[in-house]
């Protein structure tokens, strides 16, 4: 709302002193503005948000939110989300689950998907009528202008009352929201919202939401204090180290504990590390699952990855955050090769890339790295390196390498006979 005139300032005062009268005034302003006659009671910023929402296909008369996940799936995702650790404290501070409770505590992820709702049965039933439930997308594109969407768009606290919402079915509600940020990177990790019938909003609502955000961010700071961070160009960056070579993939954030990864999550992280411009959800779904891939499955895994590692991946497209410096053991090998350090590359290459994966994209990446190491070793002219390569699991079937070693040391050399015996054994195992 504009506050440049006394009349409008006086009108805003009615929000808490005469909420029903204020709601009637806003509804008239809403009707006029939607009809093409902007009312000064509606701020220019809100009108722009309405226009964006309308352009995205939001219907003010009856619009139901998009659902990124069903309720049970969203609840499962929330258990792995990094904000799960702060929910008990936020519930104690802001929720009212008593029979007289009228407002809801809502927490979404950084895209506006509802992950938690806490409130009385009455408040939950009212929210159900609007599909204000876990898994629902409360961003601007999901359900139109509301306090959660405004907090995401502006990056600042927002409070919307009655007909300041674009969708008419929300006009009986007031919502107060603010973004929760990573205390180290400043990136938004979710949104805290308090919503209820417009008569339930008080002058303290915004202050309490801000207090809740400060509490959440302080808890995130104490729970995720990094062991080591780098200062680059004045910006604090996290360091993510991925172990992708072999059959026990893992991740380490800022030198902390090694966190084991499922094969599927390791495949996703390997794909993210392979392309700086990122991937759409549909592209990743196709790479991971082929024609039967679904973007929702990718989003589910991304939620789980963030639950383990924090906000290291940006959406739309999915890629590693600019606030994270990512190093994989596979990239270390590739860097050695690019700089001509063949011996160091071989020493850093104990196993093939995700050698249990049968995903085609990963297999291609695996073969590319393995061939690059083999070709570099063969062309080094170093008989000891070539023998070391041919004696490893990665170079066991490299007949070109064995031939190169024979040329260097002669077929009668005992070292060559050892390598040839190993290759013959590998051939028998493959044929059996």
C-alpha positions, 0 to 999 in steps of 0.5 A: 500500500502507498503511504504518500497521502493522509487518506491512504495512511488512514486507510491502512490504520483500519487493518487492525482497528476495523479489519472488516471495513478495511477488507471491504475497501480492498475488495472494491479496489481489487474489482476496479483494478482487475477491471482495468481501473487501478485503484490507489489503494493497491500499491504499484508493486502489487499491481505488477505482481498481479500482472505477472500472475495473470500472464502466468495463467492465474485465474482470480475467480477460482484458482487452485495451486499447482501441486509439486508433490502429493501430501504424503510425498511432501511430508517425506521430503520435509523430513530430509530438508535442512529446515527440519532441524529448526521446525520444533523451535519455530512451532514453539514460538509461532504455532497455536494448536489449541482448539481456539487457534486461528492461524497457521504456521507455514514453512516452504522450501526456497521455491515456495512449495509448502513443506510444513503446516502447524495449527489447530484443526479448525485452521487446518480445515480452512486451509484445506479448502484452499488446498493450502497443504503440503506439496502445494506451490505457493509461489507467484506462478503456482497460485498468484500474488500472496505473502509467500510469493512476495517474500520470494520475489522481493527477498524481504518480509511481506504482509498481504491482507484480504483483497491484496491477494490476487485470487478472490478465494484468498480474500478472507485471509491475511498472510505474513511471510519472510524469507529464511536465508543461509547464514553463510551464503545469504541464499534463500532456503525457505519462507516462514509464513503465518496465515489465518482469517484476516481478523487474526492478524495483529500489529505484532504479526510481522514482528513475530515472523521476523523473530522466527526468521532470526531464530531459524537462521541462528539455529542453522548457523549453530547446526551447520557451522563450517570447519573451513571456508574460503574467502574468494573475491570478498564472498564466502564460499563453501567447498564441496568435495565429491568422491565418485571414483569406485563403488562408495560415493560420498560428499564432504562439505567444508571439510566436515564428515564424509557423507555417504551417497546413494548411487542415484544421488551420486549419478545426479551430482556427477551429471551436475558436475559435468555441465556448468550451464545446468540441467532442466528437471526434464533433461535430468529425468531423461538422462537418469530414467530414459523415456519413462523419466519424470521431472517429479522424481528428479525434484524429489531427489534434489530435495533429499540432496539439499537435506543432506548437503544444504542449499548447494544446488540452484533450481531452474536450471539445476546446477551447483550454486555459485557460492559453492566450489565443487571438486570431484576426485574425477575432476582432479584426475582430469586436471592432472591430465590436462596439465601433463601430469600423467604420473599424478593422474594415475596415482589419483585414479584408484577406480573407475567412475561410479563403477556400479552405475549402469546409467548410459550417461555415466557409462559414457563419462566413465569410459571417456575418463578411463580412455583418457588416462589410458591414452596418456599413460601409453603415450608417456613412454614410461614403462613403469607407468604403463606396467602400473596401468596395465596391472590395475583394474582400469587398464587390465584389458588394455592390449595397446598398453601391453603392446607399448610396454613390450616395445619398451622392455621386450616381451621376455621381460618378467614384468611383461609376462606378469601383465600378459598373465593378468590380461589372459586371466581377465579375458577368461573371466569375461568369456566365462 
